[in-house]
Amino acid sequence: MKAVGVIVEYNPFHNGHRYHLDETKKKTNADCTIAVMSGNFLQRGEPALVSKWVRTKMALEAGVDIVIELPYAFATQKAQNFANGAISLLDAILCEEVCFGSENGTINDFESTVDFMKDNQQSYDHTTRKYLKEGYSYPKAASLAYSSLSNHNTYVDLSKPNNILGYHYVKAIHDQKSSIKAETIMRTSAGYHDETISHESIASATSIRKTLFSTEKKIEDIIDYLPPSTAKWLTSYYEENQLYHRWEEYFTLLKYKLLTTPPSELAKIYEAEEGIENRLLAFITEAASFQDFMEKIKTKRYTWTRLQRLCVHILTNTTKEQLKPINENPVATYIRLLGMSQKGQAYLNHVKKDVKLPILSKGSGISDELFTLDLKAAQTYLAIFPEPHRTKLLRQEYSIPPIRYHEEQRIYL
């Protein structure tokens, strides 16, 4: 059986994701589709809108065959580490191909760009440092350095968010000496960061979330941009929990952490560099909301995304020391299986003797730094719930088995 991998957040699963999934199957002719999906917190430093279990159900009902979790240590990091963790998981579970969405849409351009960067790494690093000294953020400095060295007619435009991720996926395949073949599909209609809806049926996850929160959580206002299963599970999650997860729900916890943690301890948190913790402490007392706080601390040098990721690491108390060995060897050490279809189960039965990492079917019985961070992330994600609901959900994190979906009968087993 041939498997293709997709690297996703599904926050939430929308029509653009369905297009990517359908086109991936057509392009690769794979027997099984495996999604590596971020868990409780995401690459831009945000809590997932709904739980990973609900997003797994959205994925399975849309046609994904296996969903595995991208550990917190990779899911909440810059593109390079995010990509390395995801590719290592797809390689371990024996995917033959990976297919990602991009603004470019031509895989040969990504391969050429990886080769170009290898040949020009020294000049690129030197130019990036020059722009950093001028006060630019790292992403902007890197983009400017790349633009000064490359010809965008020949290479991928690395100022585009999905192109950046795609470049790092291809680079990770090369660096890990993986046999995975990369493919790409051009994104259609909506950009990754688009905050407004302009197409009749496809919108970015960012604009969908923004619309949802600006219309008092009315599913009717975003239903045209979602598969029916997503609308169903979003409605069900809100009815059961009376909230969707966003930063504002965690702001009180963040304020408490900042006001009760000594600056010397905050400086040990991952992504706290150059005394940035002092800027957070200077504004936290007067901030009335998370949005207000971010607007106060945002600067030309520190991107919104980087600041959000720092705030996530403060909430989870994730230190530089904890992530140092993981960043030095940025590959996964286990496969956390979240869900599978009948076809997905058949694939696992077919390859289980050759899978390169242990497959975890429950969140217990393992001693691993990656998994320790995942459990802390789960505890933090669920901390906003009242008791006894919080404890009930946390027990599920340790004990719930992978979701099993019968795709032909459309039922859960």
C-alpha positions, 0 to 999 in steps of 0.5 A: 500500500502506498501512503502520502502524507499531509502536514496540517493544523485543520484549525478548523478543517475547511473547504480549502483543506478539502480541495488540498486533500482531494488534489493530493489523492489525485496527484499521488494516486496513494492508497492511504492518506496520513495527516501529521496534525498539530495538537493543542497549540499551533505554529503561530503560537495560538491555542487550537480552536477545538480539541485535537480529538474533534479536529481528528474527526473532522479529518477522518470524515473528510477522507484522511485515513490516519491522523497522528499528532505533531508533538508540542516541541515541533508544533509551536516552533519556527518553520525549520523545526516544525518541518523537521518534526513532521517529516521525521514522523512521515518518514517513520510511518513509511510515507512514500510521498508528502504533498503540501500547498504552496503559493508557487505550485511547482515542486522543481522550484523548491528543489532548486531553491534548496540546492541554491541555499546550500550553495549560498548558505554563508552569504545568506547567513552574513546578509541575514545578520546584517539586516538583524543589526538594522532592527528587522525581525528574523523572518523579515531579515531572512526574507530580505537576505534571500531576495538580495541573493536570488532571482524569484523567476528561478527560485521560490518566493520565500516571503510567502508563508506556505512557500516558506513551509514547503521549502523547509519540508523539502530541506528536511527531506534532504537533511534527514536523507529520507526517501520521501518524494515531495509534491506541491499543489498551488493554493487557491482563492485564499491566502494563509494570512487572509483575515477577510473572506472574499471567495464564495466557498473557500476562505483561510482558517484565519478569516474563518476564525475571525468571522466566527468570533466577530459574529458571536460564534454563529456557525451560519456565518461561516457555513459556506466555507466548511464541509458539513462535518466540520460545521457539525463538530464545531457546533457540537464542541461549543454546545458541550463546552460553551467555548472555542479556544482562543488567546483571550480565554487564556489571558488571565492565566498568562497575566498570573504567570507573568506577575508571579514569575521572577524575571530571572526565571522568565529569561529561561523560557524558550524564545525569551531572548535579548531581555524581551521578558522585561518588555512583557512585564512592563506592559502586562499590568496595564493590558486589558485583554490579550489583543491589547497586550500584543499591540503594546508589546509588538515591535518591528523586531519582534513579530506577532507570531514570535511573541505569541509563541513566547507567551505559549511557552510561558504558559506551559513553562517550557524552557530553553534547557528542555528544548535544547536537546530536541532542537539539536536533534529535531526528529520525533521519538514516537508516533501518537496515533489519534485516529484512523479509518478502516483503510488506515488500519489496514495500512498500519497492519501492512507496515507495522513490522517496518515502522521506525518508531513506537506507535502510542495508542494511549497517552500513558506508560511512556517516559519521553521528554517530547511526551512530557511537553505534550502532557503539559500542553494538554494540561494548559489547554484544558486549564480554562475549564471548570471542574469537574469538566477539566479533570474529565477531559484531562483523564481522556488525554491519558486514556482515550484510544485512537478514534476508529472511523468506518468510512463506508458506513460513516460511523465510529467503532 
